[in-house]
Amino acid sequence: MEKRLYGNTGMEVSVLGFGGAEIGSGATVQDVDKLLGGALDAGLNVIDTAECYGSSEELIGKTVSRRRGDYYLFTKCGHTSGLDGTDWDPAMLEASIDRSLKRLQTDYVDVIHLHTCSEELLRKGDVIDVLRRAKEKGKTRFIGYSGDSKAALYAIQCGAFDSLETSVSIADQEAIELTLPEAQKRGIGVVVKRPIANAAWKTEERPASDYVAPYWERLRKLGYDFLRADLQEAVGTALRFTLSIPGVSAAIVGTRNPSRWPENARLLERGPLTQEQYAEIRRIWQETAEPDWTGRG
């Protein structure tokens, strides 16, 4: 598995990471132990989760905390997710970070991201101060922002963060021009969420989920030829596109299927897209994208 430097952090991360949202609902300890154990053996070294992903943090802690030296661990804070208080309240954020460490069965994480915090709250500074204190106390090695569009741009430009988690894919390309060049210039590590646009094209009918449907609608209008190929081939092209974007260090894909991560890893063995393939996807986006096709968290 190829590894890339993660901004100025000194971490060398596997280009394919694991996103912990899907295991947070319905997965068992046995499922996750098999899934993550196999992925770590196959070259995974980035596990990303969040306080609001159901039982995800606890399952990761119960299954692979004994292998803590084998992977970089990212989590997020921002939502109460059962704690007293309100979203983004500084006291609640501190409690959330401590709860995450307990659930994950670790003394520290490698990155804590603020989860989709608004630009207005970022500018006030209180939420950033909570993460800075967590870093000073050794609860996290680095701090980051998870989000998109203008809030993400401010997070990059304010100079407080080491890491950005943002949405980029064949159906979500705003960041390629808006934020990624700035992150690259400032040495900020970038991990991409939703890197295959939830494979929204695989169904002929509009998905019922409001989370997936906008990507389905965009892809119908974009009409990429390669999406007519075999599903695995199309997924591979979509994932390779995302990892061909300058400044992207890793892409996280979630699953509850123990065979899925190794399958996706094999799709990346062909390396980045050719310059011609990459340019064609960008051309279609630039000619088709509508003004409201902004980044989607």
Steps between C-alpha positions, in 0.01 A plus 500: 500500500641836393568750777517878479623770733215667686575869464762619747402252771773248418243220479516266201143389440357223284323657202194290580369554851202358686194710583317389813149635439344182357616269780330727753160349425438127496857367506617260770832475677570182301420677171727795573782286638509302175459807281761725663741221583504387139533855368791578733672182386446611138662842547240731655645753742231775523179447695255791511194518723291752696307557819171487310554171313292285734712224655792551259753631751419229752529224239836629383619512860382149575656346189825669400613714794751223574658584163512875566854526364389367161275789393431871519174575675279796407175596673270801508315713754221753480167326555369418846408144402352429842706741711348787695520843345472626145695437182829695494483608864866502617433302820308242301784473246751426776272230639451358152874468442545320832210268418653420161832404656322274748293334229802454276701358791796728434682785671518708183381527142713620212247759378184648649286679241234757576195347334324734250528806719375822337736776390331732751590275792852446368554874490399537867790273590360318805462165323854522363632576849347174629696301243818692569472416869441134415819506294694667782382229740609221265149379420564552130815544294336728243177694455285536191177616344245276329275679257463667164465823303567841655521373859774259394682779318496714814623207708796460267582869484471571873820308571367295791468159340732220388237294318196533275235234441281595207274357229652449155392261224389477139172659620645753743789706364465844656795436732741437211513873431365656821689335785750233397757737344497708820539190716787376288675838512475510880609140561161386629428129469185414306285191549202464268159373606237364259774442237282283273187714540331213683499311165170681448491411129451127566122529516265614224251636751557812704621393847261565786785628718539878494868435574558313172233643268678829413802307372269273295338806344835660420638182344196464275578844360877444482455178302856368531556220248701287744200463731344269240777246559498214749426635849840406644679655203295819540570514874869457429503788251307724740734422789811541288370839384468621858849380587640666186403846627803707610519542876292194593685263733232242580141407423277326753241243398255348745357150493369218718617238250834344608604439138426852375810684622745252339291508181523879487872482573548274198316752282773751582785278385476662155604831654367848418299571187686609189516873443253458213247307713526750785468800265190354333317456833593854598387637161157340531461635853603853401258500207208345692519600867226735618562793735346322799718188462702584807683258728274265694600377843 
